[in-house]
Structure formats: structure tokens, C-alpha cells
Amino acid sequence: MMDIAAASMSLASLKLGMEASTSITKKAMETAETNAAALVEMLEAVDQMTVPSDNLIDVRA
């Protein structure tokens, strides 16, 4: 049977691993959010640059 010190170290290691995983996931989500915002900004800029024409097909409808 595990002694108290070994159990404590095992739990501390597990807690550290969970905290690291949570931190990495949070950073990945922040990066994805930043990338999505930049993509929306670029699409809006392209949409503003497009000259209205009767020859265009509205693919968003």
C-alpha cells in the first residue's frame, strides 16, 4: 500500500498536469479567437473593396 508521502506526490503531480493542460487549452482558444477576428476583419475589408455590379452572383443568399 502507498504511504502518505507517495500519495501526496502523486496527487501533486496529477494536479500540475491538469493545470498545464488547462493553461495550454486556454492559450489555444485565445489564439483561435484572435485568428478568427483577423479573418472576419479581412473578409469585411474585401467586401468593402468590391465594386457593386449587375454581373455578380450573390453566393451568401
N, C-alpha and C positions, 0 to 999 in steps of 0.2 A: 504494500500500500504506500502511496506517495506521502511523504512527510509535508508538513505545512509550508516550509520554505520552497520546496519544489512546486507545490500547487500555486503558491503566490507568484513565483517567477513565471509559471506557465500562463496564468491569468494576465499578468502584466504584459507578457509578450503578445497574447491574443488582443488585448486592448490596444497596444501600439499598432499592430497590423490593421485593426479596424479603423483606427484614426487616420492612418496613412492612406488606406483605401478611400475613405470618405473625402479626404483632402484632394486626392488625385481626381476623383469623380467630380468634385465641385469645380476644380480648375478646368476640367474638360468641358463642363457645362458652360462655364463663363466664356471659354474660347469659342464654343459653338454659337453662343448668343452674340458675341462680337462679330463673328463671321457672317451670321445671318443678317445682322443690322447693316453691315457693309454691303452685302449683296442687295438688300432692299434699296439702299441708297443708290447703288449703281443702276439698278433697274429703273428707279424713278428718274435718274438723270438721263438715261437713254430714252425713256418715254417722253421727256420734255424736249429732247432734241429732234424727235421725229416730226416731220412736217405732215400735217393732215393732207390726205389725198383721197380722191374718189376711187383710186385703184387698189387700195389696201383692203385686206380681209381682216375682220375683227375676230381674232382667234380666242379672245377672252370671253366672248359672249356665250 
